Amino acid sequence: MKKHNFSAGPSILNPEVIKKASEAVLNINNSGLSLLEISHRSADFVAIMDEAQNLVKELLNVPEGYSVLFLQGGASTQFLAVPQNLMKVDGEAAYVDTGAWSAKALKEAKLFGDVEIIASSKDKNHNYIPKGYTIPSDTSYLHLTSNNTIFGTQIKEFPSTDIPVVCDMSSDIFSRQFDLSQFDLIYAGAQKNLGPAGTVLVIVKDSILGKTGRNIPSMLDYQIHASKDSMFNTPPVFAIYTSLLTLRWLKGLGGISVIEKMNEEKAALLYNEIDANPHFNGVAAKEDRSLMNVTFTLTDESEKETFDILAKEAGLSGINGHRSVGGYRASIYNAMPISSVQALVDIMKKLNK
Ligand SMILES: *Cc1c(COP(=O)(O)O)cnc(C)c1O
């Protein structure tokens, strides 16, 4: 039986994407060669990289003056590449602490200079997004995490400021419309909403680079990657090709505005059940609820065994909550069909009979 895959990451991909990716592993473009055994400098792969970069620009309305990079090392390496590329020597940066990933990002930044945590939701185990904080005007950049994968909160309105804004969008990139020109650098590990693990998408405004006076190792230097069109070294070819297939699928659907509506419908279906069903409680503050990761708990923990059996029988996979939150987490990324969300809602209703 095909499972309903609620995994938080690596996570669900569109089945057609997986099928086409497997075909390319056997034989890419009818060349008689595997995607995995052709040069990244070959015409076939250069075309893949170009199309992937162009589709990112098209889908996200990336303005002129930004570079689109597919790098390695995951979002976690961007935690250190960001301060290394953007924090002035003896400088500082401002971070908003909205959960475990923000905390990891700012821990790395502390290796390079002073980090000011200008707002935090730690006091309530990160179940909300802090608002109304003051952003310093004399700091190297502001760092945000748009969607908190573990806690199930999401920034709905991004703060406006004159300092460079950096955002970790690993778990909600391509899921909703936003104005990219408000950001100077965004990054997103592929394995939540784009492709398999192995590449991280970085979109950076060229004019903010090269200003810190730091010596940056080449592999961490965004300017070097940008000047080599994201081919400074061998790029992760399989992850990029599979990401391209997802980008084509998204474009075919009608782009971000269409997937955003679908995501809103899926999330509404699940949150409405959480709110209507006395056996369940939502974890995140209502106004900050994530459209991608829905966190909830049982009102009566003794029903856990019954609910877990119902989930198993219905073919639901990956709904256990992160250990730091407990309860359940349903990750309902772009590729998840509403029928899978309905399958979860159906077993929640069964508990309420
Ligand atoms: C998953 C995730 C990360 C970590 O990504 P890696 O690619 O494993 O380094 C970072 N930030 C957020 C918001 C995530 O969801």
The ligand as an SDF file (V2000), in Angstrom:
LIG
                    3D

 15 15  0  0  0  0  0  0  0  0999 V2000
   15.6000   21.1220    7.9710 C   0  0  0  0  0  0  0  0  0  0  0  0
   15.9520   22.5290    8.2940 C   0  0  0  0  0  0  0  0  0  0  0  0
   17.3020   22.9590    8.3920 C   0  0  0  0  0  0  0  0  0  0  0  0
   18.4730   22.0150    8.2680 C   0  0  0  0  0  0  0  0  0  0  0  0
   18.7570   21.7180    6.9720 O   0  0  0  0  0  0  0  0  0  0  0  0
   20.0140   20.8100    6.5720 P   0  0  0  0  0  0  0  0  0  0  0  0
   19.9160   20.8220    5.0940 O   0  0  0  0  0  0  0  0  0  0  0  0
   19.8110   19.4670    7.2000 O   0  0  0  0  0  0  0  0  0  0  0  0
   21.2400   21.4620    7.0860 O   0  0  0  0  0  0  0  0  0  0  0  0
   17.5320   24.2840    8.6530 C   0  0  0  0  0  0  0  0  0  0  0  0
   16.5190   25.1630    8.8190 N   0  0  0  0  0  0  0  0  0  0  0  0
   15.2340   24.7880    8.7480 C   0  0  0  0  0  0  0  0  0  0  0  0
   14.1580   25.7970    8.9340 C   0  0  0  0  0  0  0  0  0  0  0  0
   14.9140   23.4520    8.4850 C   0  0  0  0  0  0  0  0  0  0  0  0
   13.6260   23.0770    8.4060 O   0  0  0  0  0  0  0  0  0  0  0  0
  1  2  1  0
  2  3  1  0
  2 14  2  0
  3  4  1  0
  3 10  2  0
  4  5  1  0
  5  6  1  0
  6  7  2  0
  6  8  1  0
  6  9  1  0
 10 11  1  0
 11 12  2  0
 12 13  1  0
 12 14  1  0
 14 15  1  0
M  END
$$$$
